[in-house]
């Protein structure tokens, strides 16, 4: 995706995504930045949930204050 987005206009991004409506990026995301923000949020949500779950497990095990334990899991 980064090869497609860098230096490209939103209509080009839509065309590269096989969208017939080359204005789809602007219509749905309002800008290239809006598209990138949406992709970032989509990817970060599961990672943040997993991170929170792991930190909760460390706290329950009494290892929440030890960053070295986070690496050993």
Secondary structure, DSSP 8 states (H G I E B T S, - for coil): -HHHHTT--HHHHHHHTT-SSTTHHHHHHSSHHHHHHHHHHHHHHHHHHHHHHHHHHHHHTT-TT-HHHHHH-
